[in-house]
């Protein structure tokens, strides 16, 4: 039986909602943030760190894992879960965005995407069928359709062509999933259409007709203004079935998450919490700050007085600044633990606010707190 999404609470003030679904590797409560484990690891963190920080589900990537270490290495382990020692659910991206952003000499055709590896220059053809087969080998709990991503800004003609190709590929992905995937694995269709609301509507309607277990908005967070991203979400999200999870790919900042949950989105992933941690930036209930700032040199306070994470419970800003400025490897782990915990707790706070039907009050408090001095 494929993924069954259950809505447990609905805001009366906004489209925000709480839900849950079960996978072969555990349950997930939504709204949820998924830490990005592109290469079978969330950088600098162990699976135990992730669990302690509150992560429910993580993301892996088809493009990267296909190229390195390769399916021949992962398959004998029965999939990515045992290979990387992660017991919980895994969603895998199809590789479409990475082909668009990383691969060399990319050529798109009806067959699929022909590209050169960014690692060694070897040539590959990733078809919709192959993308699904790789994700089946990875034993993904949620599989993503292969889609064609386009740059921002894009002309309407290019956005329409990518939308139509993505739709045809989605049909092929759906057929491969139905015949080859284990019954518990869910397939999500990806809505494209650039920054053109009517094309997003067209894409959503075509994919809904295919009856996917879940739906995603792709092609966002590619450099467009936040207002435009929210406009696209306002267009597309209401056109998706209310009884299916809605996933916004590659987004985003804490403010993005709050605004998109307010519009009825359920799932998110982004590299920001871990990437910014490795660059010394902390997300806190009062905003963001960079630990390299000289004012933290003798600061005995935790990163965030309101945070109960391992890092805040045990270490001072002065020590974390020392680690970071000395480029000690421990800095990357401790900083990442805090930022992932902040993101998971932000989602938990939104789930509670929705369940208690006070989402708008939460939203006001969230912005008021972030207007204060984070440091």
For each residue, the residues with C-beta under 8 A, 3 or more apart:
1: 4 183 184
2: 183 184 185 186 187 213
3: 21 22 23 142 184 186 213 214 245
4: 1 21 22
5: 19 20 21 213 214 243 244 245
6: 19 20 21
7: 10 17 18 19 242 243
8: 18 19 20 355
9: 17 18 354 355 357
10: 7 16 17 18 354
11: 14 15 16 17 354 357 359 360
12: 357
13: 16 357 359 360
14: 11 262 263 264 359 360
15: 11 237 238 262 263 264
16: 10 11 13 31 261 262 263 264 350 354 359
17: 7 9 10 11 30 264 266 354
18: 7 8 9 10 29 30 31 351 354 355
19: 5 6 7 8 29 30 245 266
20: 5 6 8 27 28 29 30
21: 3 4 5 6 27 28 30 245
22: 3 4 26 27 28
23: 3 26 27 28 57 89 141 142 184 186
24: 141 182 184 185
25: 81 87 88 89 90 141
26: 22 23 56 87 88 89
27: 20 21 22 23 56
28: 20 21 22 23 32 56 57 89
29: 18 19 20 32 56 351
30: 17 18 19 20 21 245 266 267 351
31: 16 18 257 261 265 266 267 268 347 350 351 354
32: 28 29 56 57 266 267 268 347
33: 257 268 269 270 343 344 346 347
34: 55 56 57 58 59 91 267 268 269
35: 42 45 50 55 58 59 269 273 274 340 343
36: 42 58 59 269 270 271 274
37: 40 41 42 58 59 60 84 86 90
38: 59 60 61 64 271
39: 60 61 64 65 68
40: 37 60 65 69 74 80 83 84
41: 37 45 84
42: 35 36 37 45 50 55 58 274 336 340
43: 274 275 278 332 336
44: 274 277 278 329 332 333 336
45: 35 41 42 49 50 53 274 333 336 337 340
46: 49 50 85
47: 50 51 84 85 86 87
48: 51 52
49: 45 46 52 53 310 333 336 337 340
50: 35 42 45 46 47 53 55 58 86 340
51: 47 48 54 55 87 88
52: 48 49 310 337
53: 45 49 50 309 310 337 340 341 344
54: 51 340 341 344 345 348
55: 34 35 42 50 51 58 88 340 344
56: 26 27 28 29 32 34 88 89 344
57: 23 28 32 34 88 89 90 91 141 142
58: 34 35 36 37 42 50 55 86 88 89 90 91
59: 34 35 36 37 38 90 91 92 93 269
60: 37 38 39 40 65 80 90 91 92 93 138 140
61: 38 39 64 65 92 93 95 98
62: 65 66 92 93 94 95 131 134 135 138 144
63: 66 67 93 95 98 99 102 103 126
64: 38 39 61 67 68 98
65: 39 40 60 61 62 68 69 70 71 74 80 92 134 138
66: 62 63 70 71 95 124 126 134
67: 63 64 70 117 119 124
68: 39 64 65 119
69: 40 65 73 74
70: 65 66 67 73 74
71: 65 66 74 75 134 137 138
72: 75
73: 69 70 76 83
74: 40 65 69 70 71 77 79 80 83 137 138
75: 71 72 78 79 137
76: 73
77: 74 80 82 83
78: 75 81 82 139
79: 74 75 82 83 137 138 139 140
80: 40 60 65 74 77 83 84 86 90 92 138 139 140
81: 25 78 84 86 87 90 139
82: 77 78 79 85
83: 40 73 74 77 79 80
84: 37 40 41 47 80 81
85: 46 47 82
86: 37 47 50 58 80 81 90
87: 25 26 47 51 81
88: 25 26 51 55 56 57 58
89: 23 25 26 28 56 57 58 141 142
90: 25 37 57 58 59 60 80 81 86 138 139 140 141 142
91: 34 57 58 59 60 140 141 142 144 267 269
92: 59 60 61 62 65 80 135 138 140 142 143 144
93: 59 60 61 62 63 96 97 98 144 249
94: 62 131 135 143 144 145 146 147 173 190
95: 61 62 63 66 98 99 126 131 134 146
96: 93 99 100 113 131 146 147 148 149 190 218
97: 93 100 101 149 218 249 250
98: 61 63 64 93 95 101 102 103
99: 63 95 96 102 103 106 113 115 126 149
100: 96 97 103 106 148 149 150 151
101: 97 98 149
102: 63 98 99 118
103: 63 98 99 100 106 113 115 116 117 118
104: 115 116 117 118 121
105: 115 116
106: 99 100 103 113 114 115
107: 113 114 115
108: 113 114 148 165
109: 112 113 114
110: 165 168
111: 114 125 127
112: 109 125 126 127 128 130 131 146 169
113: 96 99 103 106 107 108 109 125 126 146 148
114: 106 107 108 109 111 123 124 125
115: 99 103 104 105 106 107 123 124 126
116: 103 104 105 121 122 123 124
117: 67 103 104 120 121 122 123 124
118: 102 103 104
119: 67 68 122
120: 117
121: 104 116 117
122: 116 117 119
123: 114 115 116 117
124: 66 67 114 115 116 117
125: 111 112 113 114 130
126: 63 66 95 99 112 113 115 130 131 146
127: 111 112 130 131 146 172
128: 112 131 132 145 146 169 170 172 173 176
129: 132 133 172 173 176
130: 112 125 126 127 133 134
131: 62 94 95 96 112 126 127 128 134 135 145 146 173
132: 128 129 135 136 143 145 146 173 176 177 180 181 187
133: 129 130 136 137 176 180
134: 62 65 66 71 95 130 131 137 138
135: 62 92 94 131 132 138 140 143 144
136: 132 133 139 140 143 180 181 182 185
137: 71 74 75 79 133 134
138: 60 62 65 71 74 79 80 90 92 134 135
139: 78 79 80 81 90 136 182 185
140: 60 79 80 90 91 92 135 136 143 185
141: 23 24 25 57 89 90 91 184 185 186
142: 3 23 57 89 90 91 92 185 186 187 188 214
143: 92 94 132 135 136 140 177 181 185 186 187 188
144: 62 91 92 93 94 135 147 187 188 190 216
145: 94 128 131 132 166 169 170 173 174 187 188 189 190 212
146: 94 95 96 112 113 126 127 128 131 132 169 173
147: 94 96 144 166 169 170 190 192 218
148: 96 100 108 113 162 165 166 169 192
149: 96 97 99 100 101 162 192 218 219 222
150: 100 154 158 159 162 192 194 219
151: 100 154 222
152: 194 195 219 222 223 224
153: 195 224
154: 150 151 158 159 162 194 195
155: 158 159
156: 159 160 194 196 199
157: 160 161
158: 150 154 155 161 162 194
159: 150 154 155 156 162 163 192 193 194 195 196 199
160: 156 157 163 164 193 196 199
161: 157 158 164 165
162: 148 149 150 154 158 159 165 166 192 194
163: 159 160 166 167 192 193 194 199 202 203
164: 160 161 167 168
165: 108 110 148 161 162 168 169
166: 145 147 148 162 163 169 170 190 192 203
167: 163 164 170 171 203 206 207
168: 110 164 165 171 172
169: 112 128 145 146 147 148 165 166 172 173
170: 128 145 147 166 167 173 174 189 190 206 207 210
171: 167 168 174 175 210
172: 127 128 129 168 169 175 176
173: 94 128 129 131 132 145 146 169 170 176 177 187 189
174: 145 170 171 177 178 187 189 210 212
175: 171 172 178 179
176: 128 129 132 133 172 173 179 180 181
177: 132 143 173 174 180 181 185 187
178: 174 175 181
179: 175 176
180: 132 133 136 176 177
181: 132 136 143 176 177 178 185 187
182: 24 136 139 185
183: 1 2
184: 1 2 3 23 24 141
185: 2 24 136 139 140 141 142 143 177 181 182
186: 2 3 23 141 142 143 213 214
187: 2 132 142 143 144 145 173 174 177 181 212 213 214
188: 142 143 144 145 212 213 214 215 216 245 247
189: 145 170 173 174 207 210 212 214 215 216
190: 94 96 144 145 147 166 170 207 215 216 217 218 249
191: 200 203 204 207 215 216 217 218 236
192: 147 148 149 150 159 162 163 166 199 200 203 218 219
193: 159 160 163 196 198 199 200 201 202 203 219
194: 150 152 154 156 158 159 162 163 199 219
195: 152 153 154 159 224 228 232
196: 156 159 160 193 199 200
197: 200 201 231 232 235
198: 193 201 202
199: 156 159 160 163 192 193 194 196 202 203
200: 191 192 193 196 197 203 204 217 232 235 236
201: 193 197 198 204 205 235 236 239
202: 163 193 198 199 205 206
203: 163 166 167 191 192 193 199 200 206 207 236
204: 191 200 201 207 208 215 236 239 240
205: 201 202 208 209 239
206: 167 170 202 203 209 210
207: 167 170 189 190 191 203 204 210 212 215
208: 204 205 211 212 215 239 240 241
209: 205 206
210: 170 171 174 189 206 207
211: 208
212: 145 174 187 188 189 207 208 215 244
213: 2 3 5 186 187 188 244 245
214: 3 5 142 186 187 188 189 244 245 246 247 267
215: 188 189 190 191 204 207 208 212 240 241 244 245 246 247
216: 144 188 189 190 191 246 247 248 249 267
217: 190 191 200 220 232 233 236 237 246 247 248 249 265
218: 96 97 147 149 190 191 192 249 250
219: 149 150 152 192 193 194 222
220: 217 224 229 232 233 248 249 250 251
221: 224 229 249 250 251 252 256 270
222: 149 151 152 219 250
223: 152
224: 152 153 195 220 221 228 229
225: 228 229
226: 229 230 255 256
227: 230 231
228: 195 224 225 231 232
229: 220 221 224 225 226 232 233 251 252 256
230: 226 227 233 234 259 260 263
231: 197 227 228 234 235
232: 195 197 200 217 220 228 229 235 236
233: 217 220 229 230 236 237 248 260 263 265
234: 230 231 237 238 263
235: 197 200 201 231 232 238 239
236: 191 200 201 203 204 217 232 233 239 240
237: 15 217 233 234 240 246 263 264 265
238: 15 234 235 264
239: 201 204 205 208 235 236
240: 204 208 215 236 237 244 246
241: 208 215 244
242: 7
243: 5 7
244: 5 212 213 214 215 240 241
245: 3 5 19 21 30 188 213 214 215 266 267
246: 214 215 216 217 237 240 264 265 266 267
247: 188 214 215 216 217 265 266 267 268
248: 216 217 220 233 251 252 260 265 267 268
249: 93 97 190 216 217 218 220 221 269
250: 97 218 220 221 222 269 270
251: 220 221 229 248 256 257 260 268 269 270
252: 221 229 248 256 257 260 268 270 272
253: 256 257 272
254: 257 258 283 342 343 346 366 370
255: 226 258 259 367 370
256: 221 226 229 251 252 253 259 260
257: 31 33 251 252 253 254 260 261 268 343 346 347 350
258: 254 255 261 262 346 350 363 366
259: 230 255 256 262 263
260: 230 233 248 251 252 256 257 263 265 268
261: 16 31 257 258 264 265 266 350 354 359
262: 14 15 16 258 259 359 363
263: 14 15 16 230 233 234 237 259 260
264: 14 15 16 17 237 238 246 261
265: 31 217 233 237 246 247 248 260 261 268
266: 17 19 30 31 32 245 246 247 261
267: 30 31 32 34 91 214 216 245 246 247 248
268: 31 32 33 34 247 248 251 252 257 260 265
269: 33 34 35 36 59 91 249 250 251
270: 33 36 221 250 251 252 273
271: 36 38 274 275
272: 252 253 275 276
273: 35 270 276 277 283 336 339 340 342 343
274: 35 36 42 43 44 45 271 277 278 336 339 340
275: 43 271 272 278 279
276: 272 273 279 281 283 288 339
277: 44 273 274 280 281 282 332 335 336 338 339
278: 43 44 274 275 332 335 336
279: 275 276 290
280: 277 290 291 292 324 331 335
281: 276 277 288 289 290 291
282: 277 288 289 290 291 303 304 335 338 339 342 374
283: 254 273 276 288 338 339 342 343
284: 287 288 289 303 304 306 307 342 374
285: 304 306 307 342 369 370
286: 304 369 370 372 373 374
287: 284 369 370 371 372 373 374
288: 276 281 282 283 284 374
289: 281 282 284 293 374 375
290: 279 280 281 282 293
291: 280 281 282 296 303 317 320 321 324 335
292: 280 321 324 325
293: 289 290 296 321 375
294: 297
295: 299 375
296: 291 293 299 317 318 320 321 375
297: 294 318 321
298: 318
299: 295 296 316 317 318 321
300: 316 317 318
301: 305 316 317
302: 305 307 311 312 313 315 316 317
303: 282 284 291 307 311 312 315 317 320 338
304: 282 284 285 286 307 312 338 342
305: 301 302 312
306: 284 285
307: 284 285 302 303 304 312 338 341 342 345
308: 312 313 341
309: 53 312 313 337 338 341 342
310: 49 52 53 313 314 334 337 341
311: 302 303 314 315 320 334 335 337 338 341
312: 302 303 304 305 307 308 309 315 338
313: 302 308 309 310
314: 310 311
315: 302 303 311 312 319 320 334
316: 299 300 301 302 319 320
317: 291 296 299 300 301 302 303 320 321
318: 296 297 298 299 300 321 322
319: 315 316 322 323
320: 291 296 303 311 315 316 317 323 324 331 334 335
321: 291 292 293 296 297 299 317 318 324 325
322: 318 319 325 326 328
323: 319 320 326 328 330 331 334
324: 280 291 292 320 321 327 328 331 335
325: 292 321 322
326: 322 323 331
327: 324 331
328: 322 323 324 331
329: 44 332 333
330: 323 333 334
331: 280 320 323 324 326 327 328 334 335
332: 43 44 277 278 329 335 336
333: 44 45 49 329 330 336 337
334: 310 311 315 320 323 330 331 337 338
335: 277 278 280 282 291 311 320 324 331 332 338 339
336: 42 43 44 45 49 273 274 277 278 332 333 339 340
337: 45 49 52 53 309 310 311 333 334 340 341
338: 277 282 283 303 304 307 309 311 312 334 335 341 342
339: 273 274 276 277 282 283 335 336 342 343
340: 35 42 45 49 50 53 54 55 273 274 336 337 343 344
341: 53 54 307 308 309 310 311 337 338 344 345
342: 254 273 282 283 284 285 304 307 309 338 339 345 346
343: 33 35 254 257 273 283 339 340 346 347
344: 33 53 54 55 56 340 341 347 348
345: 54 307 341 342 348 349
346: 33 254 257 258 342 343 349 350
347: 31 32 33 257 343 344 350 351
348: 54 344 345 351 352
349: 345 346 352 353 362
350: 16 31 257 258 261 346 347 353 354 359 362
351: 18 29 30 31 347 348 354 355
352: 348 349 355 356
353: 349 350 356 358 359 361 362
354: 9 10 11 16 17 18 31 261 350 351 357 359
355: 8 9 18 351 352
356: 352 353
357: 9 11 12 13 354
358: 353 361 362
359: 11 13 14 16 261 262 350 353 354 362 363
360: 11 13 14 363 364
361: 353 358 364 365
362: 349 350 353 358 359 365 366
363: 258 262 359 360 366 367
364: 360 361 367 368
365: 361 362 368 369
366: 254 258 362 363 369 370
367: 255 363 364 370 371
368: 364 365 371 372
369: 285 286 287 365 366 372
370: 254 255 285 286 287 366 367 374
371: 287 367 368
372: 286 287 368 369
373: 286 287
374: 282 284 286 287 288 289 370
375: 289 293 295 296
